[in-house]
């Protein structure tokens, strides 16, 4: 078992005696990197959705307030 923590591509190639295993490890690393990227995209998407929902709620509150003001003004006439 290796205790070397230098995971650079060149060092892995030097340490790896099985080329096929190395290819598998590189493929797995790329897949993990893609999953991380996708997770970040989802996170950004969730933030956008949250902002849309908050904006909608604010607009509803503003519309409700406007309606109340109109009613009050009409009652005073």
Long-range contacts (C-beta under 8 A, 24 or more apart in sequence): none
